[in-house]
Amino acid sequence: MKDWAGVGEAYSASYAALCAGTLPAMQRALGAPHGRSLLDVGAGDGKLAAAWADAGWRVQACEPEASMRAVAHRDRPQVDMIDAGLPDLPFPDGAVDVVVANFVLNHVDSPRRSAAELRRVSRGAVVATIWTLSPSWLWVDVAERAGVAPFVGVKLPADEDFERTPDGFARMLRDAGLERPVVTERGWTWNADPNRLWRSVEGGVAGAGALYTALASDERRRFRAAFEAVADERGVDGFLPLEHRAAVAVNLSP
């Protein structure tokens, strides 16, 4: 777990493109919109909310972090984005046809309560994703090369945590009251721009950003040098191919 305050610009320039990698799988699971309404919870910079709207959904979005909303309002003014987030959403029961939460339930203090809230406001499907192989694997390598301890986030209490696998995700969702979640795993390679990826670090995004912010100046120089070495070794045509995997859960019960 980490604090996402103030990282909207850096996130939008970097990891927003990675997190959009689950969109094709979610769209296939839900099919054509047919005039249905969709609520994007934890919508970040609004990239996916805009993509849902472009595909024909009637979209509303909510995001609790102010800098994320600021980017969304500036870059995607067509998205109806409000200040709200889990575990308490300001919507009545069954407010929308579909609720989507992309890489949100792995960042909340109470995953089961939050998942139950997604179920409450949807009168149809709930779609949610978590990482099973997150971006952190790259930064562990960089930290080791730099001779600094990798970032270790605050872990959830045992009664709140769950196994970050497709089966573990499905069990947690069933605990939360989702009737028949179907969870599949999707893997893809994100061809990251190293300059944008480094911007995420300097901007404080995710665990790598939190780690870098806490380092002394000499440690920061070593961390930057280690990152550049990794990018040079693994880079292809100016990009850094990075493997990621996500669990995509779909609960279609009415």
C-alpha positions as CSV (number, residue, x, y, z in Angstrom):
1,M,0.0,0.0,0.0
2,K,1.2,3.6,-0.7
3,D,0.0,7.1,-0.8
4,W,-1.0,8.2,-4.3
5,A,-1.4,11.9,-3.5
6,G,-0.1,14.3,-6.0
7,V,1.0,11.8,-8.7
8,G,-1.6,12.5,-11.3
9,E,0.6,14.1,-14.0
10,A,3.4,11.5,-13.6
11,Y,1.0,8.6,-13.5
12,S,-0.8,9.8,-16.6
13,A,2.5,10.1,-18.5
14,S,3.6,6.6,-17.6
15,Y,1.6,3.8,-15.9
16,A,-1.8,4.9,-17.3
17,A,-0.8,3.2,-20.6
18,L,0.2,0.0,-18.8
19,C,-3.0,-0.2,-16.8
20,A,-5.0,0.2,-20.0
21,G,-3.7,-3.2,-21.0
22,T,-6.7,-4.9,-19.4
23,L,-9.3,-3.0,-21.5
24,P,-9.6,-5.5,-24.4
25,A,-10.3,-8.4,-21.9
26,M,-12.9,-6.3,-20.0
27,Q,-14.6,-5.3,-23.3
28,R,-14.8,-8.8,-24.5
29,A,-16.3,-10.0,-21.3
30,L,-19.0,-7.3,-21.3
31,G,-19.8,-7.3,-25.0
32,A,-21.5,-4.4,-26.8
33,P,-22.9,-1.6,-24.6
34,H,-26.4,-1.6,-26.1
35,G,-27.1,1.7,-24.3
36,R,-26.0,0.4,-20.9
37,S,-24.6,2.7,-18.2
38,L,-21.1,2.1,-16.7
39,L,-19.4,3.4,-13.6
40,D,-15.6,3.5,-13.6
41,V,-14.5,3.4,-9.9
42,G,-10.9,4.6,-9.1
43,A,-10.7,6.0,-12.7
44,G,-7.4,7.7,-12.2
45,D,-6.7,10.1,-15.1
46,G,-9.8,9.1,-16.9
47,K,-8.1,7.2,-19.8
48,L,-10.2,4.1,-19.5
49,A,-13.4,6.0,-18.8
50,A,-12.9,7.9,-22.0
51,A,-12.3,4.6,-23.9
52,W,-15.5,3.1,-22.5
53,A,-17.4,6.2,-23.6
54,D,-15.8,6.1,-27.0
55,A,-17.0,2.5,-27.3
56,G,-20.6,3.6,-26.8
57,W,-21.2,3.2,-23.0
58,R,-22.9,5.8,-20.9
59,V,-20.1,6.5,-18.5
60,Q,-19.7,8.1,-15.1
61,A,-16.4,8.0,-13.3
62,C,-15.2,8.6,-9.7
63,E,-11.7,9.1,-8.4
64,P,-10.7,10.2,-4.8
65,E,-7.3,11.7,-5.6
66,A,-7.3,15.4,-6.6
67,S,-4.3,15.4,-9.0
68,M,-5.8,12.5,-10.9
69,R,-9.1,14.3,-11.3
70,A,-7.3,17.5,-12.4
71,V,-5.6,15.6,-15.2
72,A,-8.9,14.0,-16.2
73,H,-10.8,17.3,-16.2
74,R,-8.1,18.9,-18.3
75,D,-7.4,16.1,-20.8
76,R,-10.7,14.4,-21.0
77,P,-13.4,17.0,-20.2
78,Q,-16.0,14.7,-21.8
79,V,-15.8,12.3,-18.9
80,D,-18.2,12.9,-16.0
81,M,-15.7,12.6,-13.1
82,I,-16.6,13.2,-9.4
83,D,-14.7,13.1,-6.2
84,A,-15.5,9.7,-4.6
85,G,-13.9,6.4,-3.9
86,L,-14.1,3.1,-2.1
87,P,-15.3,1.8,0.3
88,D,-18.2,4.2,0.4
89,L,-19.6,5.3,-3.0
90,P,-22.3,8.1,-3.2
91,F,-24.6,6.1,-5.4
92,P,-27.9,4.3,-4.5
93,D,-28.2,0.5,-4.8
94,G,-28.3,-0.7,-8.4
95,A,-27.4,2.8,-9.7
96,V,-25.8,1.6,-12.9
97,D,-25.8,-1.4,-15.3
98,V,-22.0,-2.2,-14.9
99,V,-19.3,-1.2,-12.4
100,V,-15.6,-1.5,-13.4
101,A,-12.7,-1.1,-11.0
102,N,-9.3,-1.5,-12.8
103,F,-6.4,-2.1,-10.4
104,V,-8.3,-0.7,-7.5
105,L,-9.0,-3.6,-5.1
106,N,-5.2,-4.1,-4.7
107,H,-4.9,-0.6,-3.3
108,V,-7.7,-0.4,-0.8
109,D,-7.6,-1.0,3.0
110,S,-10.5,-3.3,3.0
111,P,-10.8,-5.3,-0.3
112,R,-13.9,-7.3,0.7
113,R,-15.9,-4.3,1.9
114,S,-14.8,-2.4,-1.3
115,A,-15.8,-5.3,-3.5
116,A,-19.2,-5.6,-1.8
117,E,-19.7,-1.8,-2.5
118,L,-19.0,-2.4,-6.2
119,R,-21.6,-5.1,-6.1
120,R,-24.1,-2.9,-4.3
121,V,-24.1,-0.1,-6.9
122,S,-24.3,-2.4,-9.9
123,R,-27.6,-3.9,-11.0
124,G,-25.7,-6.1,-13.4
125,A,-22.0,-6.9,-14.0
126,V,-19.0,-6.1,-11.8
127,V,-15.6,-6.2,-13.5
128,A,-12.4,-5.8,-11.4
129,T,-8.7,-6.4,-11.9
130,I,-5.6,-6.9,-9.8
131,W,-1.9,-7.5,-10.6
132,T,-0.6,-11.0,-10.4
133,L,2.8,-9.9,-11.8
134,S,3.0,-6.1,-11.0
135,P,5.5,-3.5,-12.2
136,S,7.4,-3.9,-8.9
137,W,9.6,-6.8,-10.2
138,L,11.6,-4.3,-12.4
139,W,12.3,-2.0,-9.5
140,V,13.4,-4.8,-7.2
141,D,16.2,-5.5,-9.8
142,V,17.0,-1.8,-10.0
143,A,17.2,-1.4,-6.3
144,E,19.5,-4.4,-5.9
145,R,21.9,-3.1,-8.5
146,A,21.9,0.3,-6.8
147,G,22.6,-1.3,-3.4
148,V,19.5,0.0,-1.7
149,A,16.7,-1.9,0.0
150,P,13.6,-2.3,-2.3
151,F,10.3,-0.7,-1.4
152,V,8.2,-2.7,1.0
153,G,4.7,-1.4,1.4
154,V,2.5,-1.6,4.4
155,K,0.8,-5.0,4.3
156,L,-2.9,-5.5,5.0
157,P,-3.9,-7.3,8.2
158,A,-4.2,-11.1,7.7
159,D,-8.0,-10.9,7.9
160,E,-8.1,-8.3,5.2
161,D,-5.5,-9.6,2.8
162,F,-5.9,-12.2,0.1
163,E,-3.7,-14.3,-2.2
164,R,-2.8,-12.3,-5.4
165,T,-3.6,-15.1,-7.8
166,P,-6.7,-15.8,-9.9
167,D,-8.0,-18.3,-7.4
168,G,-7.2,-16.1,-4.4
169,F,-9.0,-13.1,-6.1
170,A,-12.0,-15.2,-6.8
171,R,-12.2,-16.4,-3.2
172,M,-12.0,-12.9,-1.9
173,L,-14.8,-11.7,-4.2
174,R,-17.0,-14.6,-3.2
175,D,-16.4,-13.6,0.5
176,A,-17.5,-10.1,-0.4
177,G,-20.9,-11.5,-1.8
178,L,-20.2,-11.6,-5.5
179,E,-22.2,-14.7,-6.6
180,R,-20.2,-16.2,-9.5
181,P,-17.0,-14.4,-10.3
182,V,-15.1,-15.8,-13.2
183,V,-11.5,-14.9,-13.0
184,T,-9.0,-15.3,-15.8
185,E,-5.3,-14.3,-16.0
186,R,-4.1,-12.1,-18.8
187,G,-0.4,-11.5,-19.6
188,W,1.1,-8.9,-21.9
189,T,4.2,-7.0,-22.7
190,W,4.3,-3.3,-22.1
191,N,6.8,-1.5,-24.3
192,A,7.6,1.3,-21.9
193,D,9.3,4.5,-22.9
194,P,12.3,4.7,-20.4
195,N,12.0,8.5,-20.1
196,R,8.4,8.3,-19.2
197,L,9.0,5.5,-16.8
198,W,11.7,7.5,-15.1
199,R,9.3,10.4,-14.9
200,S,7.0,8.1,-12.8
201,V,9.8,7.5,-10.4
202,E,10.6,11.2,-9.9
203,G,6.9,11.9,-9.7
204,G,6.5,9.6,-6.8
205,V,4.3,7.0,-8.6
206,A,3.8,3.5,-7.0
207,G,6.4,1.7,-4.9
208,A,9.4,2.9,-7.0
209,G,8.4,6.5,-6.6
210,A,7.9,6.1,-2.9
211,L,11.3,4.5,-2.6
212,Y,13.1,7.1,-4.6
213,T,11.6,9.9,-2.7
214,A,12.9,8.5,0.6
215,L,16.5,8.0,-0.7
216,A,19.5,10.3,0.0
217,S,21.1,12.1,-2.9
218,D,23.9,9.6,-3.4
219,E,21.4,6.7,-3.3
220,R,19.3,8.5,-5.9
221,R,22.2,8.8,-8.2
222,R,22.9,5.1,-7.9
223,F,19.3,4.3,-8.4
224,R,19.2,6.4,-11.6
225,A,22.4,4.8,-12.9
226,A,21.0,1.3,-12.2
227,F,17.8,2.1,-14.0
228,E,19.7,3.4,-17.0
229,A,21.8,0.2,-17.0
230,V,18.7,-2.0,-17.0
231,A,17.1,0.0,-19.7
232,D,20.3,-0.3,-21.9
233,E,20.5,-4.0,-21.3
234,R,16.9,-4.8,-21.9
235,G,15.9,-2.1,-24.3
236,V,14.6,-2.8,-27.8
237,D,14.4,0.0,-30.4
238,G,14.3,2.6,-27.7
239,F,11.6,0.9,-25.6
240,L,11.8,-1.3,-22.5
241,P,9.7,-4.5,-23.0
242,L,8.2,-5.4,-19.6
243,E,6.1,-8.5,-18.8
244,H,3.0,-8.1,-16.7
245,R,0.1,-10.2,-15.7
246,A,-3.3,-9.4,-14.3
247,A,-6.3,-11.3,-12.9
248,V,-9.5,-10.1,-14.6
249,A,-12.7,-10.9,-12.6
250,V,-16.2,-10.7,-14.2
251,N,-19.3,-11.2,-12.2
252,L,-22.3,-11.2,-14.5
253,S,-25.0,-12.1,-12.0
254,P,-28.0,-9.7,-12.0
